[in-house]
């Protein structure tokens, strides 16, 4: 992957129960886990020996909820954090040193959480390639504000069709009782049989959100929650 500012460079799931989370994703997506990068306390999910995603207990220890977080590469985490605040976003953690880099955790003006990373990115990881996420999509309550925010913070175009490896969808509802309807960065992974994977998720403590739990058989796209509340989508290749 070319290390270019604004590029999605990693995704990570926050959990306060590493063993249960690893068992869940191992059963649902066949991932294996190992330690070491980008910091000794981090865990890395792999598929066919290649890095797919991270598992982060350190963020849970800071009181952050269970969720999938997309990290975007920046040249200067401190400056990007300042821009987040100036443009109506929220900085929850950082900028702090983490492993071999510097990171920020926060949210955009609609409340969609994401992270920033100043440092080296996994060279073999790229959205749409291998076991990495097939798609990243911002679900927002205010597209115009989102376009201005990400343009300022990440240098993205104000034309969403030109966003790097990401899409934008309007209609999210802050505070909605359905977590799938709230503003968020939605992460989609490939699954050969999403319906079968969803059934495995239910057996291991997950919850199917869409389509309904009874209609997952044969589904080509399924959104679910892991046992701790982190949302993800599975889609047929």
C-alpha positions in Angstrom: 0.0 0.0 0.0 1.3 3.5 -0.8 1.6 5.4 2.4 -0.4 8.5 1.4 -1.9 10.9 3.9 -5.7 10.3 4.1 -5.5 6.6 3.1 -7.3 4.1 5.3 -4.4 2.2 6.8 -5.9 -0.2 9.4 -9.1 -1.4 11.2 -9.3 -2.5 14.7 -12.0 -3.9 17.0 -12.1 -2.7 20.6 -12.9 -5.3 23.3 -12.4 -6.0 27.0 -12.4 -9.7 26.5 -9.7 -10.8 24.1 -10.2 -14.5 24.4 -13.9 -14.4 23.7 -13.4 -11.9 20.8 -10.8 -14.1 19.2 -13.0 -17.1 19.5 -15.9 -15.3 17.9 -14.0 -14.0 14.9 -12.2 -17.3 14.5 -15.5 -19.1 14.3 -17.2 -16.6 12.0 -14.4 -15.6 9.6 -11.7 -18.2 10.2 -9.2 -15.7 11.5 -6.1 -16.6 13.5 -4.5 -14.2 16.0 -1.0 -13.2 16.9 0.8 -10.5 18.8 3.3 -7.8 18.2 2.4 -5.0 15.8 2.1 -2.0 15.9 2.7 -2.4 19.6 3.4 -5.3 21.9 0.0 -5.1 23.6 -1.8 -5.2 20.3 -3.2 -8.4 18.6 -3.4 -8.9 14.9 -6.0 -11.1 13.1 -4.6 -12.9 10.1 -6.2 -14.9 7.2 -4.0 -17.1 5.0 -1.0 -15.7 6.9 -1.8 -12.1 5.9 -2.8 -9.3 8.4 -6.5 -8.5 8.3 -7.4 -6.4 11.3 -6.3 -5.5 14.9 -7.8 -6.3 18.3 -7.4 -3.5 20.9 -7.8 -4.1 24.6 -5.9 -0.9 25.5 -8.7 1.3 24.1 -11.3 -0.6 26.1 -9.2 0.1 29.2 -9.6 3.8 28.5 -13.4 3.4 28.6 -14.1 3.3 24.9 -17.0 1.1 23.8 -16.7 -2.1 21.8 -16.6 -1.1 18.1 -14.8 -1.4 14.9 -12.6 1.6 14.2 -11.1 2.7 10.9 -7.7 4.4 11.1 -6.5 6.9 8.5 -2.9 7.8 7.8 -1.8 11.4 8.6 1.5 13.1 8.4 1.0 15.0 11.7 -1.4 13.6 14.3 -1.2 16.7 16.5 -2.2 19.0 13.6 -4.9 16.6 12.4 -6.4 16.5 16.0 -6.5 20.3 16.1 -8.4 20.3 12.8 -10.8 17.8 14.1 -11.7 20.1 17.0 -11.8 23.2 14.8 -14.3 21.5 12.4 -16.7 20.3 15.0 -15.3 16.8 15.7 -14.4 15.3 19.0 -11.0 14.0 20.1 -11.5 11.3 22.7 -7.9 10.0 23.1 -4.6 11.5 22.1 -2.6 12.4 20.3 -0.5 9.7 22.1 2.5 7.6 21.3 1.6 4.0 20.6 4.1 1.4 19.5 6.1 2.8 16.6 3.7 5.7 15.8 1.3 8.3 17.2 -2.4 7.9 17.3 -5.7 9.8 17.8 -9.2 8.4 18.5 -12.2 10.6 18.1 -15.4 11.2 16.0 -16.7 13.5 13.3 -19.4 16.1 13.9 -22.2 13.5 13.5 -20.6 11.1 16.0 -19.0 8.6 13.7 -15.9 7.3 15.4 -12.6 6.8 13.7 -8.8 7.0 14.3 -5.8 8.7 13.0 -2.3 7.1 12.6 1.0 8.8 12.2 3.6 6.2 11.4 4.2 3.2 9.1 1.3 1.3 7.7 1.3 -2.5 7.0 2.6 -2.6 3.4 0.6 -5.7 2.5 -2.7 -4.3 3.8 -5.2 -2.4 1.5 -8.9 -2.0 1.5 -10.4 -4.3 -1.1 -7.4 -6.7 -1.1 -7.1 -10.1 0.4 -8.8 -10.5 3.8 -8.8 -6.7 4.5 -12.1 -5.0 4.5 -13.9 -5.1 1.2 -15.5 -1.8 1.8 -15.6 1.2 4.2 -18.6 3.4 4.3 -19.4 6.5 6.3 -23.1 6.5 7.4 -23.8 10.1 8.4 -26.6 12.4 9.4 -25.2 15.4 7.6 -23.4 14.8 4.3 -22.4 18.4 3.7 -20.8 18.8 7.1 -19.1 15.4 6.7 -17.6 16.5 3.3 -16.2 19.7 4.8 -14.8 17.9 7.9 -13.0 15.1 6.0 -11.7 17.5 3.4 -10.1 19.6 6.2 -8.8 16.8 8.3 -7.8 14.2 5.7 -7.5 16.3 2.6 -10.3 14.4 0.8 -12.3 15.7 -2.1 -15.7 17.3 -1.4 -17.0 14.9 -4.1 -17.6 11.6 -2.2 -17.3 9.5 -5.4 -13.6 10.6 -5.3 -13.0 9.5 -1.7 -10.2 6.9 -1.4 -11.6 3.4 -0.9 -14.6 4.7 1.0 -18.2 5.7 0.3 -20.7 8.0 2.0 -24.4 7.3 2.8 -26.8 9.7 4.2 -29.8 9.0 6.5 -28.0 8.0 9.8 -29.9 9.0 12.9 -27.9 10.0 16.0 -29.3 8.4 19.2 -31.4 5.9 17.3 -32.2 2.8 19.5 -31.0 0.7 16.5 -27.2 0.8 16.6 -27.1 0.0 12.9 -28.9 3.3 12.1 -26.6 5.6 14.1 -23.7 7.5 12.4 -20.7 5.3 12.1 -17.9 4.1 9.8 -19.3 0.8 8.6 -16.7 -2.0 7.9 -17.5 -4.8 5.5 -15.6 -8.0 5.2 -16.0 -10.7 2.6 -17.5 -14.0 3.5 -18.0 -16.9 1.1 -21.5 -17.5 2.6 -22.7 -14.6 4.8 -25.8 -16.4 5.9 -23.7 -19.4 7.2 -21.3 -17.0 8.9 -24.2 -15.2 10.5 -25.5 -18.5 11.9 -22.0 -19.2 13.3 -22.1 -15.7 14.8 -25.4 -16.4 16.6 -23.9 -19.7 18.0 -21.0 -17.7 19.4 -23.0 -14.9 21.1 -23.4 -12.5 18.2 -26.6 -10.8 17.1 -27.9 -10.5 13.5 -29.2 -7.0 12.8 -30.0 -7.0 9.1 -31.6 -8.9 7.4 -33.7 -10.2 10.3 -32.2 -13.1 12.2 -34.7 -15.5 10.6 -33.8 -14.5 7.0 -30.1 -15.0 6.9 -30.1 -18.3 5.0 -28.9 -17.5 1.5 -28.3 -13.8 2.2 -25.6 -12.1 0.2 -25.1 -9.3 2.8 -25.5 -9.5 6.6 -24.9 -6.9 9.3 -24.3 -8.3 12.8 -23.0 -7.4 16.2 -20.3 -9.4 17.9 -20.9 -10.5 21.5 -19.7 -7.2 22.9 -21.6 -4.9 20.6 -19.1 -4.1 17.8 -20.9 -3.9 14.4 -19.7 -5.3 11.1 -21.1 -6.3 7.8 -20.4 -9.5 5.8 -20.8 -9.6 2.1 -20.4 -12.3 -0.6 -17.4 -11.7 -2.8 
